[in-house]
């Protein structure tokens, strides 16, 4: 009953936004799609995620919901396409942070590229970020590196690249 109740509230919030002419926050849409997925409404969740990714191809939450849907829907080709797009999107996000930290060789990739997509060196990027002493840039680095590491660990089952990203985060986050 809890998921069904929350879906009613999410749908009401989404509908209210449409009726008011104000687009609902993307986070609300992604949370609704995640709950739809949990409730077994994969088709509806996929529709929401597809709309979000059409508007913002780098939305991390949308990619994670889409990848989760792909795992349970049993369509290997669609799952592989979702993985490829997520790798490019999350690597591009990490690359933007590296560029903002001063890495002049960091370049993003078009969504039509095929793997392997190699991000800038995470430890070198962490060092550049720390040298800038910019809390906003540090936060962006930690978020981008953590999300990319999660993608590698959970969806790609590739611990090697994740370890380098985690080491970069470890350098950027002060010990307690």
N, C-alpha and C positions, 0 to 999 in steps of 0.2 A: 504494500500500500504506500510506503514512503516514496518510492520512485514514481509511482503513478501520480501521487499528490504533487510532487515537485514538478513533474512534467506539465501538469495543469497550470501551475504558477508560471513556469517558463513560457508556455504557449500564450498565456494571458499577457505577459510582459512583452513578448515579441509582437503580438497583435496590437497592443496599445501603442507601441512604437510606430507601427505602420499607420495606424489610424491618426496619430498625432503628426505624421510626416517627419518624424525624427528617426533616423536609423538606430536600431538598438546597438549597444556596445558589442563589439566582436566577441569579447569574453563571455557575454551572456549567451550568444549564439553557440559558441563552442561548448559551454557547459550544458546547454540544452541538448546538443548533439551527443555529448558523452552520456548523458542520462538516457537518451533515446537508445543508444547502443546497449547500455546496461539492461534496459527494459525490453530488448529484443526487437527494436524498431530500426533495424539496420538500414533499410531503404530510405527512411525519412532522415536518419542521421547523415547518410551519405549525401543526400540532397543539400542539407545545410552546409556541410563541410565543403562540398563542391562550390557553392556560392561564395563562401568565405575565401577559398583559395583562388577563385576567379578575380576577386577584388584585391587580394593580397597574397601572392604566391609564396610569401615567406612566413606566413602565420604558423608558428610552431605548434600551437595547440591543435589547429586544424590538421596539420600533418600527423600528429600523434593519434588523433581520433581516426583519421583515414587509414593509418597503418594498422591500428587495432581492428578496425572493420575488415580490412583485407585479410588479416589472419583467420578470422572466423568465417568469412564468406567463401573461402576455398577456391578463389580464382587466382592461380599462380601468375598469370600474365598481368592482371590488374595489380596484384600485390607487388610484383617486381617494378612496375611503372611507378607505383606510389613510393616505393623505397628509393628509386632513382631520383624522383623529384624532391623527396625529403632530403636526401643527401646533398643535392645541389643547393636547395634553399637554405639549409642550416649551415652548410659550408660557406655560402655567400654571406650569410649573416656574420659568421666568425671572421671572414675575410674583410668585411667592412670595418669591423673593430680593429683588426690588424692595420688596416690602412689609416684609420683615425689615429692609431698609436705611432704612425710614422713609417710603416713598412711600405716602401715605394714599389716593391715587387709584388705586392698582394693584388690579385685581380680576381674579380668575380667571373662566374661562368654562365653562359646562356642555358636555359632550361632544356635545350635540345642536346646538350653534351651527354656523352656516355661516360660511365665510370671507367677508370678510377678518377675521382675528384679529390685532389690532395689539398688540404687546408694549409695555410702558413704554419710554420713551426710554433706549436703552442707555448713552449717554454720561452722561446725568443720573443714571442708576442707578449707573454706575461711580463718579461723584463722591460719591454718598451712601454707597456701600460703603466707599470710601477714607476718608471722614470718620469712619466708625465704628471704624476701625483694629482690625478683628476679622479675624484670619487665616482663621478658619473661614468667615465670611461672604464674604470675598474669594475663597476657594477655591470656594465654592458659586456665586458669581457667574461666575467664569471657566468653570467646568464648564457651567453652564446657558447662558451666552452662546455658548460654543464649540459646544456641541451644537446649539443653535438655528441658528447660522451654518452649520454643516455640513449641516443639514437643508435650509436655503434654497439653498445652493450645489449640493449633490449631487443631492438628490431633487426639489427644486422648481425648480431652475435659475433662481433669482431672486437675482442678485448684489447688488441694491440693499439689501434688508434685511440681508443678510449683512455688507455693508461697515460699516453702522452698529454691528452687534454686534461685529465685529472691532475697530473703533475703541474701543468700550467696553472690550474685553479689553486692548487696547494701553495704555489709561490705567491699568487695574488691575494690570497686571503690570509690575514695575520692569524697566528696561533692564539688561542685563548689564554 
